[in-house]
Amino acid sequence: MVDLFGGAIEASIPSTWRDVSQVRQVPDNQEVYQDCAEETGAVLVIEILEYQKDITNKNACSFFLKDLADANEALSGEQCIHNSRVLSSEDGNDKMELGELLSSLSMPTK
């Protein structure tokens, strides 16, 4: 298990994934890990964002990614959310291994 955010969160991250903060600066609200075992370029970013009371959990991903895209002046045609899901539960009993999460995601093909 890996402590994230000073031990506030604990996660199971494969030992082949490198803590990016060991090689470059990472903002305090992020934890970033990179897969070093395969040349996929896969990066896991865990980010704590400010709660938005008017945004539901279901719509949070779209809201924050659109905000990020707009801040970076991405054109609307360049913005696409392929897959989005809420990974937590109110009782805190849902646990998902990183490998299970990554295998459930797929990248769009062009």
C-alpha positions in Angstrom: 0.0 0.0 0.0 1.1 3.5 -0.8 0.3 6.5 1.3 -1.1 9.4 -0.7 -1.5 13.0 0.4 0.6 12.5 3.5 -1.3 9.3 4.5 -4.8 10.7 4.2 -5.5 8.2 1.5 -4.0 4.7 1.0 -3.8 3.0 -2.4 -2.6 -0.2 -3.9 -0.2 0.8 -6.7 2.0 -1.7 -8.5 5.7 -1.5 -7.6 6.5 -1.0 -11.2 4.8 2.4 -11.2 7.1 5.3 -10.3 6.2 8.2 -8.1 6.7 11.1 -10.5 7.3 13.5 -7.7 10.7 11.8 -7.3 11.8 13.2 -10.7 9.8 16.4 -11.1 7.7 18.8 -9.2 4.0 17.8 -8.7 1.4 20.2 -7.3 0.4 19.6 -3.6 -3.2 18.6 -4.7 -1.9 15.8 -7.0 -0.3 12.4 -6.7 1.2 11.2 -10.0 2.5 7.7 -10.9 3.9 6.5 -14.2 4.0 2.9 -15.5 7.7 2.0 -15.9 7.2 -1.7 -16.8 5.6 -1.1 -20.2 6.1 1.6 -22.8 2.5 2.6 -22.8 3.0 6.1 -21.5 0.3 5.3 -18.9 0.1 7.9 -16.1 -2.2 7.8 -13.1 -3.1 11.3 -11.7 -5.0 11.4 -8.4 -6.1 15.0 -7.8 -8.0 16.6 -5.0 -10.3 19.3 -6.4 -12.5 21.9 -4.7 -16.0 20.6 -4.0 -18.7 22.2 -6.2 -22.0 22.0 -4.4 -24.0 22.5 -7.6 -22.3 19.6 -9.5 -23.4 16.0 -8.9 -20.8 13.2 -8.5 -22.0 11.8 -11.9 -21.3 15.2 -13.6 -18.1 16.1 -11.7 -15.7 14.5 -14.2 -17.2 16.4 -17.2 -17.3 19.6 -15.2 -13.7 19.5 -14.1 -12.3 18.3 -17.4 -14.2 21.0 -19.3 -12.9 23.6 -16.9 -9.3 22.3 -17.5 -9.8 22.2 -21.3 -11.2 25.8 -21.2 -8.3 27.0 -19.1 -5.9 25.6 -21.6 -7.9 27.0 -24.5 -8.6 23.7 -26.1 -11.0 23.8 -29.0 -14.4 22.2 -28.5 -13.6 19.7 -31.2 -10.5 18.6 -29.2 -12.5 17.9 -26.1 -13.7 14.3 -25.5 -14.5 12.2 -22.4 -14.4 8.6 -23.4 -15.1 7.0 -20.1 -16.1 8.4 -16.7 -17.2 6.7 -13.5 -17.4 7.4 -9.8 -15.0 5.2 -7.9 -16.1 5.7 -4.3 -19.0 4.8 -2.1 -20.5 6.6 0.9 -19.8 3.7 3.2 -16.1 3.5 2.0 -16.3 -0.2 1.4 -15.7 -0.1 -2.3 -12.1 -1.0 -3.0 -10.7 -1.4 -6.5 -7.1 -2.5 -7.3 -5.3 -0.2 -9.8 -4.9 -3.1 -12.2 -8.7 -3.8 -12.1 -9.4 -0.1 -12.8 -6.9 0.2 -15.6 -8.1 -3.0 -17.3 -11.6 -1.7 -17.2 -10.7 1.5 -19.1 -9.9 1.7 -22.8 -8.6 4.4 -25.0 -10.5 5.5 -28.0 -9.1 4.6 -31.4 -9.0 7.1 -34.2 
